[in-house]
Amino acid sequence: MTSPTPFLGARIVDLTTPLSPTTPVVPVPAPFAPTAGLTFTPVSDFDEHGPGWSWSDITLGEHAGTHVDAPRHWISGRDGRSVDQIPPDRLVGPVAVLDRTAAVDENPGYLVTVADLEDWEAEHGRMQPGTWLLVRTGWSARGEDPERFLNDNVWPGLTLKAAKWLAAHPHLSGLGVEAIGIDGLGRTEADDAEDDPGAFGPGHYYLLGSDKYGLTSLRNLDALPAAGAWIVVAPLPLVGGTAGPARVFAFVPDGGEPE
């Protein structure tokens, strides 16, 4: 959703997926334990339990809906920051939008490559300090259909080499995606050595292990230019949290139209 009223000379674009009890969470196979989605338990609703007010209790997994992965979510970052410890200046910054929609149309399990990343910088310049790289894939069009969104556990991700490239980038704050996680499952890429500790979940392993952050289930990336927008990522500051459900906005300057 785009705000019709300019703010400080910019359009405001909401990049957040609305969160409801039907919002899917990452499917985890047995014997591993899944996280919870959203559930509401009414406390009062203008009734005998509270005649003048309505409110509910909620149960919500840290990793449900649009959320920020903190370093301590993954074993490589287990001694790193929890979500409440992420500095505010790492949650606001320039946006780089990498458009791989056509590639994902052909291959829903497409993995972003180093060549994709280098091509973006060759065209748009070196990513600025504090940049959030957002990968546009068109996946959010599946967001109202949980079955298509999960797609039998096939969605876009990163190659191992691309994850290492991003982890080593001195200007990157985080990676944002439209899919349910920053990593695709079912890896078959030839450059992904099976004995590499990050072969399963390379984005999680290398980015979170390098004090960079993941941002999932984004929408409206088609309203952003490849460069020139700014992002505000606002997760719940859960003390000790491995993630925080978030509201995410982009500010697009006048004239910063999508390509």
Helices and strands as residue ranges (DSSP letters): E 10-14, E 39-47, E 50-59, E 67-69, G 71-73, G 75-77, G 83-85, G 88-90, E 92-99, H 101-106, E 111-112, H 114-124, E 131-136, G 139-142, H 146-150, G 151-153, E 157-158, H 160-168, E 172-177, H 202-202, I 203-208, E 213-215, G 221-223, E 227-235, E 243-253
